[in-house]
């Protein structure tokens, strides 16, 4: 059994799409996959949540949502407003360990250090308890370097391993900030990018999604993404930016 935690530098950075992409590629290799959402916020009972998107995009049916809250807040704040118990990450860890699958993906809520309870428990605590590496989804635009550096520093402080950094939504028309950030993201992570998924990928149907996942994730995640080629292409485009603008 292998456990991979998927987190991000912020909310809306593409964690669900990254989770679905990793799951879809694992299934093509014949790996049994389960996806866990310790806390779903911003969804009423019966409404589609992040796991429903994973099911639609990756075809995974082995889905486990441990807590759900209506308000689109941190799990701790959403539970407090609803008058419901906050997520118990110790119980979550036990539940995850009880699953007998080839790959278990655990998708967090918001960024890595979002509070899950009033004691300040976070996803990094869950990853530490599971001894699981974290795959970090990041933005490509301005602000991402600081957010990424702080996220990785928090992981290192708790002794949690980095599985890789994936750009969750690479724009079709990349700006100068996007192009220049690629090299710096790799410098911060001290390794090549583990992928760059195209924006609006979540709107694709399952067959197209699988192809985009293959092209957008690196070999260690089951894809064919070439980080060196992507980096070089971004460098060349950034160097030509001034001429293109004139």
Backbone as numpy.savetxt, mean C-alpha at the origin, in Angstrom:
# Nx Ny Nz CAx CAy CAz Cx Cy Cz
3.75 -19.95 5.21 2.91 -18.75 5.21 3.78 -17.51 5.21
3.44 -16.55 4.38 4.15 -15.28 4.31 3.16 -14.15 4.54
3.52 -13.20 5.41 2.66 -12.05 5.70 3.34 -10.79 5.18
2.59 -9.98 4.44 3.08 -8.70 3.93 2.09 -7.62 4.32
2.56 -6.61 5.02 1.72 -5.49 5.42 1.85 -4.39 4.37
0.72 -3.86 3.93 0.71 -2.77 2.95 0.26 -1.50 3.66
1.12 -0.52 3.69 0.78 0.76 4.31 1.08 1.88 3.33
1.02 3.10 3.81 1.28 4.24 2.94 1.76 5.43 3.72
2.14 6.46 3.01 2.60 7.69 3.65 1.44 8.59 4.03
0.24 8.25 3.56 -0.92 9.12 3.79 -2.16 8.35 3.35
-3.31 8.99 3.48 -4.52 8.41 2.93 -4.62 8.75 1.45
-5.24 7.88 0.69 -5.43 8.15 -0.73 -4.20 8.01 -1.58
-3.22 7.22 -1.13 -1.98 7.08 -1.90 -1.97 5.82 -2.77
-3.04 5.03 -2.70 -3.13 3.86 -3.57 -2.89 2.53 -2.88
-3.07 2.48 -1.55 -2.81 1.23 -0.81 -3.68 0.08 -1.31
-4.96 0.35 -1.55 -5.86 -0.73 -1.96 -5.49 -1.25 -3.33
-5.14 -0.37 -4.25 -4.72 -0.79 -5.58 -3.43 -1.59 -5.50
-2.49 -1.14 -4.68 -1.24 -1.87 -4.51 -1.51 -3.26 -3.92
-2.37 -3.31 -2.92 -2.72 -4.60 -2.31 -3.34 -5.53 -3.34
-4.28 -5.01 -4.12 -4.94 -5.82 -5.14 -3.96 -6.28 -6.21
-3.03 -5.41 -6.58 -2.04 -5.76 -7.61 -1.14 -6.90 -7.13
-0.66 -6.81 -5.90 0.19 -7.88 -5.36 -0.60 -9.18 -5.28
-1.86 -9.09 -4.84 -2.70 -10.27 -4.73 -2.96 -10.91 -6.08
-3.24 -10.08 -7.08 -3.54 -10.60 -8.42 -2.35 -11.36 -9.00
-1.15 -10.80 -8.83 0.03 -11.47 -9.36 0.34 -12.75 -8.60
0.12 -12.74 -7.30 0.37 -13.95 -6.51 -0.57 -15.07 -6.95
-1.80 -14.74 -7.25 -2.76 -15.75 -7.68 -2.35 -16.38 -9.01
-1.73 -15.60 -9.89 -1.30 -16.17 -11.17 -0.18 -17.18 -10.99
0.52 -17.09 -9.86 1.59 -18.05 -9.58 1.06 -19.26 -8.81
-0.24 -19.31 -8.61 -0.84 -20.43 -7.89 -0.75 -20.33 -6.39
-0.42 -19.15 -5.87 -0.31 -18.95 -4.43 -1.69 -18.69 -3.84
-1.98 -19.34 -2.73 -3.23 -19.06 -2.02 -3.09 -17.72 -1.30
-4.07 -16.83 -1.49 -3.97 -15.46 -0.99 -5.16 -15.12 -0.11
-4.88 -14.54 1.05 -5.91 -13.95 1.90 -5.57 -12.48 2.10
-6.59 -11.64 2.16 -6.37 -10.21 2.38 -7.13 -9.80 3.63
-6.43 -9.09 4.53 -6.99 -8.70 5.82 -7.04 -7.17 5.91
-8.15 -6.67 6.38 -8.30 -5.24 6.67 -8.60 -5.13 8.17
-7.62 -4.78 8.99 -7.87 -4.71 10.44 -8.97 -3.72 10.80
-9.07 -2.61 10.07 -10.11 -1.62 10.37 -10.50 -0.89 9.09
-11.77 -0.97 8.74 -12.32 -0.22 7.61 -13.08 0.98 8.17
-12.69 2.16 7.74 -13.42 3.36 8.16 -14.05 4.01 6.94
-15.04 4.87 7.19 -15.70 5.58 6.10 -16.66 4.72 5.30
-17.20 3.68 5.91 -18.15 2.80 5.21 -19.19 2.30 6.20
-20.45 2.43 5.82 -21.53 1.92 6.65 -21.65 0.41 6.49
-22.30 -0.26 7.43 -22.53 -1.70 7.26 -23.24 -1.99 5.94
-22.74 -2.94 5.20 -23.34 -3.31 3.93 -22.81 -2.55 2.74
-22.14 -1.42 2.98 -21.55 -0.67 1.87 -20.23 -1.31 1.42
-19.88 -1.14 0.14 -18.59 -1.66 -0.32 -17.43 -0.97 0.40
-16.43 -1.75 0.74 -15.22 -1.23 1.37 -14.00 -1.56 0.53
-12.83 -1.39 1.13 -11.59 -1.64 0.39 -11.47 -3.10 -0.05
-11.93 -4.02 0.78 -11.82 -5.43 0.41 -12.71 -5.78 -0.78
-13.81 -5.06 -0.94 -14.65 -5.29 -2.12 -13.93 -4.88 -3.39
-13.11 -3.82 -3.29 -12.30 -3.42 -4.43 -11.24 -4.47 -4.74
-10.64 -5.04 -3.70 -9.66 -6.11 -3.91 -10.32 -7.30 -4.59
-11.52 -7.64 -4.16 -12.24 -8.75 -4.78 -12.51 -8.47 -6.25
-12.95 -7.24 -6.56 -13.30 -6.89 -7.93 -12.07 -6.88 -8.83
-10.98 -6.33 -8.34 -9.80 -6.14 -9.17 -8.93 -7.39 -9.27
-8.80 -8.11 -8.16 -7.85 -9.24 -8.11 -8.53 -10.60 -8.10
-9.84 -10.61 -7.90 -10.54 -11.90 -7.87 -10.32 -12.69 -6.60
-9.83 -12.05 -5.54 -9.61 -12.73 -4.27 -10.92 -12.76 -3.48
-11.27 -13.92 -2.98 -12.50 -14.06 -2.19 -12.23 -14.35 -0.72
-10.97 -14.64 -0.38 -10.59 -14.93 1.00 -10.26 -13.60 1.69
-11.31 -12.94 2.18 -11.20 -11.57 2.68 -11.64 -11.51 4.14
-10.92 -10.71 4.93 -11.19 -10.67 6.37 -11.15 -9.21 6.86
-12.31 -8.68 7.21 -12.41 -7.33 7.76 -12.73 -7.47 9.25
-11.85 -7.00 10.12 -12.01 -7.22 11.56 -12.86 -6.16 12.25
-12.83 -4.92 11.74 -13.62 -3.85 12.34 -14.10 -2.90 11.25
-15.26 -2.27 11.48 -15.79 -1.32 10.51 -16.45 -0.15 11.25
-16.19 1.06 10.74 -16.75 2.27 11.35 -17.24 3.20 10.24
-18.31 3.91 10.52 -18.96 4.74 9.50 -18.15 5.98 9.13
-17.60 6.65 10.13 -16.92 7.92 9.86 -15.56 7.69 9.20
-15.24 8.54 8.24 -13.95 8.48 7.55 -12.90 9.21 8.38
-12.52 8.57 9.48 -11.55 9.10 10.42 -10.52 8.02 10.72
-9.59 8.34 11.59 -8.70 7.29 12.06 -9.54 6.23 12.77
-9.09 4.98 12.80 -9.87 3.96 13.51 -10.17 4.33 14.95
-9.21 4.92 15.65 -9.43 5.29 17.04 -10.54 6.34 17.16
-10.48 7.38 16.33 -11.48 8.44 16.39 -12.84 7.95 15.91
-12.87 7.12 14.86 -14.13 6.61 14.33 -14.81 5.71 15.35
-14.03 4.88 16.05 -14.60 4.02 17.09 -15.14 4.84 18.24
-14.42 5.87 18.63 -14.85 6.73 19.73 -16.16 7.43 19.40
-16.28 7.95 18.18 -17.51 8.64 17.79 -18.69 7.68 17.69
-18.41 6.45 17.29 -19.49 5.47 17.14 -19.87 4.80 18.46
-19.07 5.02 19.49 -19.32 4.36 20.76 -19.06 2.86 20.68
-18.15 2.48 19.81 -17.82 1.06 19.61 -16.40 0.77 20.10
-16.10 -0.48 20.38 -14.73 -0.82 20.78 -13.75 -0.50 19.65
-12.60 -0.01 20.02 -11.54 0.24 19.04 -10.96 -1.09 18.57
-10.32 -1.10 17.42 -9.68 -2.34 16.96 -8.67 -2.85 17.97
-8.67 -4.14 18.17 -7.72 -4.80 19.06 -6.63 -5.42 18.18
-5.49 -4.75 18.08 -4.45 -5.22 17.19 -3.79 -6.51 17.67
-3.84 -6.76 18.97 -3.33 -8.04 19.47 -4.21 -9.19 18.97
-5.53 -8.98 19.03 -6.45 -9.99 18.51 -6.31 -10.11 17.00
-6.07 -8.97 16.33 -5.85 -9.01 14.87 -4.65 -9.88 14.53
-3.57 -9.69 15.27 -2.36 -10.47 15.02 -2.63 -11.95 15.21
-3.39 -12.29 16.25 -3.72 -13.70 16.49 -4.57 -14.26 15.35
-5.54 -13.46 14.89 -6.39 -13.89 13.79 -5.61 -14.10 12.50
-4.66 -13.22 12.25 -3.84 -13.33 11.04 -2.96 -14.57 11.12
-2.38 -14.82 12.28 -1.51 -16.00 12.44 -2.30 -17.30 12.25
-3.61 -17.26 12.53 -4.41 -18.48 12.42 -4.74 -18.84 10.97
-4.52 -17.89 10.05 -4.81 -18.16 8.65 -3.69 -18.99 8.03
-4.06 -20.03 7.34 -3.07 -20.90 6.72 -3.11 -20.68 5.21
-2.38 -19.66 4.75 -2.37 -19.31 3.34 -0.93 -19.12 2.88
-0.73 -19.21 1.58 0.60 -18.97 1.06 1.05 -17.54 1.25
0.12 -16.60 1.08 0.40 -15.17 1.25 -0.78 -14.50 1.93
-0.49 -13.75 2.98 -1.50 -12.96 3.67 -1.12 -11.49 3.53
-1.97 -10.72 2.92 -1.76 -9.28 2.76 -2.60 -8.54 3.79
-1.99 -7.63 4.50 -2.67 -6.86 5.54 -2.65 -5.39 5.13
-3.81 -4.85 4.80 -3.87 -3.45 4.37 -4.26 -2.53 5.52
-3.45 -1.54 5.76 -3.70 -0.60 6.83 -4.71 0.46 6.46
-4.98 1.34 7.42 -5.88 2.49 7.22 -5.04 3.75 7.30
-5.15 4.60 6.28 -4.38 5.84 6.29 -2.89 5.58 6.25
-2.13 6.43 6.93 -0.68 6.29 6.96 -0.23 5.31 8.04
1.05 5.07 8.08 1.62 4.04 8.94 1.35 4.29 10.42
1.35 5.55 10.86 1.24 5.86 12.28 -0.14 6.36 12.69
-1.15 6.10 11.88 -2.52 6.44 12.26 -2.91 5.63 13.49
-3.59 6.27 14.44 -3.95 5.61 15.70 -5.12 4.65 15.52
-4.96 3.44 16.06 -6.02 2.45 16.02 -6.81 2.38 17.33
-6.22 2.85 18.42 -6.94 2.84 19.70 -6.45 4.00 20.55
-7.03 4.14 21.73 -6.69 5.27 22.60 -5.31 5.14 23.22
-4.71 3.96 23.15 -3.35 3.78 23.65 -2.30 4.18 22.61
-2.76 4.50 21.39 -1.83 4.92 20.35 -1.25 3.80 19.53
-1.86 2.63 19.57 -1.38 1.52 18.74 -1.53 1.87 17.27
-0.57 1.45 16.46 -0.55 1.77 15.04 -0.25 0.53 14.22
-0.30 0.69 12.91 -0.02 -0.44 12.02 1.41 -0.93 12.17
2.32 -0.05 12.50 3.71 -0.49 12.67 3.82 -1.44 13.87
2.97 -1.25 14.87 2.95 -2.18 16.00 2.45 -3.55 15.57
1.44 -3.57 14.70 0.93 -4.83 14.19 1.99 -5.54 13.35
2.66 -4.79 12.49 3.73 -5.38 11.66 4.84 -5.95 12.53
5.18 -5.22 13.59 6.23 -5.69 14.50 5.80 -6.97 15.19
4.55 -7.04 15.63 4.04 -8.24 16.30 4.04 -9.43 15.36
3.75 -9.19 14.09 3.70 -10.26 13.10 5.07 -10.59 12.52
6.06 -9.76 12.85 7.40 -9.88 12.25 7.29 -9.87 10.73
6.45 -8.97 10.24 6.16 -8.88 8.81 6.77 -7.61 8.21
7.31 -7.69 7.01 7.80 -6.49 6.33 6.63 -5.63 5.85
6.93 -4.37 5.58 5.91 -3.42 5.14 6.23 -2.92 3.74
5.25 -3.02 2.87 5.33 -2.43 1.53 4.67 -1.07 1.62
5.39 -0.02 1.26 4.91 1.35 1.46 4.49 1.98 0.14
3.22 2.36 0.06 2.71 3.09 -1.10 2.93 4.58 -0.87
3.44 5.27 -1.90 3.79 6.68 -1.76 3.19 7.48 -2.92
3.10 8.78 -2.71 2.72 9.70 -3.78 3.95 10.01 -4.63
3.73 10.49 -5.86 4.87 10.88 -6.69 5.18 12.37 -6.65
4.29 13.17 -6.05 4.39 14.63 -6.22 5.07 15.32 -5.03
4.99 16.64 -5.01 5.63 17.42 -3.96 5.12 17.00 -2.58
6.03 16.91 -1.63 5.70 16.48 -0.28 6.00 15.03 -0.01
6.13 14.25 -1.06 6.32 12.81 -0.86 7.66 12.46 -0.24
8.69 13.25 -0.49 10.01 12.90 0.03 10.03 12.98 1.56
9.46 14.04 2.10 9.39 14.18 3.56 8.51 13.09 4.17
7.34 12.87 3.58 6.43 11.85 4.10 7.06 10.46 4.06
7.76 10.17 2.98 8.39 8.86 2.84 9.52 8.70 3.85
10.35 9.72 3.98 11.47 9.64 4.91 10.98 9.43 6.34
9.94 10.15 6.74 9.42 9.99 8.10 8.81 8.61 8.31
8.12 8.10 7.29 7.52 6.77 7.39 8.58 5.70 7.57
9.63 5.76 6.75 10.68 4.75 6.83 11.49 4.88 8.12
11.63 6.11 8.60 12.33 6.31 9.87 11.54 5.68 11.01
10.22 5.83 10.99 9.37 5.22 12.03 9.47 3.70 11.99
9.52 3.14 10.80 9.65 1.69 10.66 10.99 1.21 11.21
12.05 1.91 10.86 13.38 1.52 11.32 13.49 1.61 12.83
12.86 2.62 13.40 12.89 2.81 14.86 12.28 1.63 15.58
11.24 1.01 14.98 10.58 -0.13 15.59 11.15 -1.47 15.12
12.17 -1.43 14.28 12.78 -2.66 13.81 11.94 -3.42 12.82
11.11 -2.69 12.04 10.26 -3.32 11.03 10.94 -3.20 9.67
11.00 -4.29 8.95 11.69 -4.32 7.66 10.85 -3.68 6.55
11.53 -3.07 5.61 10.89 -2.48 4.43 10.87 -3.50 3.31
9.69 -3.80 2.80 9.57 -4.71 1.66 9.79 -3.97 0.35
9.59 -2.67 0.36 9.78 -1.88 -0.85 8.90 -0.64 -0.84
9.19 0.26 -1.76 8.42 1.49 -1.96 7.78 1.44 -3.34
6.48 1.63 -3.39 5.74 1.61 -4.65 5.02 2.94 -4.83
5.19 3.56 -5.98 4.40 4.75 -6.30 3.00 4.28 -6.64
2.02 4.72 -5.86 0.67 4.18 -5.97 -0.12 4.68 -7.16
0.24 5.84 -7.71 -0.51 6.39 -8.84 0.40 7.30 -9.66
1.10 6.71 -10.62 2.01 7.49 -11.47 1.19 8.18 -12.55
1.30 9.52 -12.67 0.44 10.25 -13.61 0.80 10.00 -15.07
-0.21 10.06 -15.92 0.02 9.90 -17.36 0.88 11.03 -17.90
0.70 12.22 -17.36 1.48 13.38 -17.78 2.29 13.85 -16.58
3.43 13.23 -16.36 4.26 13.53 -15.20 4.85 14.93 -15.28
4.84 15.62 -14.15 5.45 16.94 -14.07 6.91 16.83 -13.64
7.57 17.97 -13.60 8.98 17.98 -13.23 9.19 17.44 -11.81
8.25 17.75 -10.90 8.39 17.25 -9.54 8.31 15.73 -9.48
7.39 15.15 -10.27 7.29 13.69 -10.30 8.58 13.06 -10.81
9.09 13.60 -11.91 10.26 13.03 -12.55 11.49 13.10 -11.64
11.66 14.22 -10.96 12.83 14.40 -10.10 12.72 13.62 -8.80
11.49 13.36 -8.34 11.32 12.67 -7.07 11.70 11.19 -7.13
11.71 10.61 -8.32 11.98 9.17 -8.43 13.34 8.82 -7.86
14.37 9.52 -8.29 15.72 9.23 -7.79 15.80 9.45 -6.29
15.19 10.52 -5.79 15.27 10.82 -4.37 14.49 9.80 -3.53
13.39 9.29 -4.06 12.65 8.24 -3.35 13.52 7.00 -3.19
14.27 6.67 -4.24 15.16 5.51 -4.16 16.30 5.75 -3.19
16.77 6.98 -3.13 17.84 7.32 -2.19 17.35 7.18 -0.76
16.14 7.67 -0.49 15.57 7.57 0.86 15.39 6.11 1.26
14.89 5.30 0.32 14.65 3.89 0.61 15.91 3.05 0.57
16.99 3.60 0.02 18.26 2.89 -0.14 18.09 1.63 -0.97
17.21 1.71 -1.97 16.98 0.58 -2.87 16.15 1.07 -4.05
16.13 0.33 -5.14 15.29 0.72 -6.29 13.81 0.65 -5.93
13.01 1.38 -6.68 11.57 1.32 -6.49 11.08 -0.11 -6.71
10.06 -0.49 -5.93 9.44 -1.81 -6.10 8.27 -1.74 -7.08
8.05 -0.55 -7.65 7.00 -0.43 -8.64 6.49 0.99 -8.78
5.76 1.21 -9.86 5.07 2.47 -10.11 3.80 2.12 -10.88
2.66 2.18 -10.21 1.39 1.81 -10.83 0.75 3.03 -11.46
0.11 2.87 -12.61 -0.49 4.02 -13.29 -1.70 4.57 -12.55
-1.89 5.88 -12.63 -3.07 6.48 -12.03 -4.34 5.93 -12.68
-5.41 5.95 -11.93 -6.72 5.45 -12.35 -6.71 3.94 -12.64
-5.74 3.25 -12.13 -5.65 1.81 -12.36 -6.85 1.08 -11.75
-7.38 1.64 -10.69 -8.52 1.02 -10.03 -9.79 1.04 -10.86
-9.79 1.77 -11.97 -10.97 1.81 -12.85 -10.94 0.71 -13.91
-9.85 -0.02 -13.99 -9.72 -1.06 -15.01 -10.55 -2.29 -14.65
-10.89 -3.08 -15.67 -11.51 -4.37 -15.37 -10.41 -5.36 -15.00
-10.79 -6.53 -14.50 -9.82 -7.47 -13.93 -8.70 -7.87 -14.90
-9.01 -8.23 -16.16 -7.91 -8.63 -17.06 -6.91 -7.50 -17.33
-7.43 -6.27 -17.55 -6.53 -5.14 -17.78 -5.75 -4.80 -16.51
-6.40 -4.95 -15.37 -5.75 -4.67 -14.10 -4.56 -5.60 -13.89
-4.73 -6.87 -14.23 -3.65 -7.84 -14.06 -2.45 -7.47 -14.93
-2.71 -7.03 -16.17 -1.61 -6.63 -17.05 -0.89 -5.40 -16.49
-1.67 -4.44 -15.99 -1.06 -3.23 -15.42 -0.27 -3.56 -14.17
-0.76 -4.52 -13.37 -0.03 -4.95 -12.18 1.29 -5.59 -12.56
1.27 -6.41 -13.58 2.51 -7.07 -14.04 3.54 -6.04 -14.50
3.07 -5.05 -15.26 3.99 -4.03 -15.78 4.44 -3.06 -14.69
3.63 -2.89 -13.65 3.90 -1.85 -12.67 4.57 -2.30 -11.39
4.71 -3.60 -11.18 5.37 -4.09 -9.97 6.66 -4.83 -10.32
7.63 -4.73 -9.44 8.95 -5.31 -9.66 8.92 -6.83 -9.54
9.96 -7.51 -10.03 10.01 -8.98 -10.00 9.81 -9.59 -8.62
10.29 -8.94 -7.55 10.12 -9.51 -6.21 8.67 -9.54 -5.79
7.81 -8.78 -6.50 6.37 -8.79 -6.22 5.60 -9.53 -7.33
6.33 -10.15 -8.24 5.70 -10.95 -9.28 5.55 -10.28 -10.62
6.04 -9.03 -10.76 5.88 -8.30 -12.01 7.17 -8.21 -12.81
7.17 -7.31 -13.78 8.33 -7.14 -14.66 8.83 -5.70 -14.69
8.37 -4.88 -13.75 8.78 -3.48 -13.68 10.30 -3.39 -13.56
10.89 -2.57 -14.43 12.35 -2.37 -14.45 12.65 -1.01 -13.83
13.07 -1.03 -12.58 13.30 0.22 -11.85 14.40 1.06 -12.49
15.46 0.43 -12.97 16.57 1.17 -13.57 16.13 1.87 -14.84
15.36 1.18 -15.65 14.88 1.78 -16.90 13.92 2.93 -16.60
13.05 2.74 -15.61 12.10 3.78 -15.23 12.85 5.01 -14.72
13.86 4.78 -13.88 14.64 5.88 -13.34 15.34 6.64 -14.44
15.93 5.93 -15.37 16.66 6.58 -16.46 15.72 7.37 -17.36
14.55 6.82 -17.62 13.56 7.53 -18.43 13.14 8.83 -17.74
12.92 8.77 -16.44 12.53 9.97 -15.69 13.66 11.00 -15.69
14.90 10.53 -15.55 16.05 11.45 -15.58 16.15 12.16 -16.91
16.03 11.40 -17.99 16.14 11.99 -19.33 15.02 13.00 -19.58
13.83 12.65 -19.16 12.70 13.57 -19.36 12.85 14.82 -18.51
13.41 14.68 -17.33 13.63 15.86 -16.46 14.69 16.78 -17.07
15.74 16.19 -17.63 16.79 16.99 -18.26 16.28 17.73 -19.48
15.31 17.14 -20.17 14.76 17.77 -21.37 13.64 18.73 -21.03
13.30 18.84 -19.77 12.11 19.63 -19.37 12.22 21.09 -19.83
13.40 21.70 -19.63 13.55 23.10 -19.99 13.33 23.32 -21.48
13.85 22.42 -22.29 13.68 22.56 -23.73 12.23 22.34 -24.14
11.55 21.40 -23.45 10.16 21.13 -23.78 9.27 22.31 -23.42
9.65 23.05 -22.38 8.85 24.18 -21.93 8.99 25.38 -22.85
10.14 25.47 -23.58 10.37 26.64 -24.42 9.61 26.53 -25.73
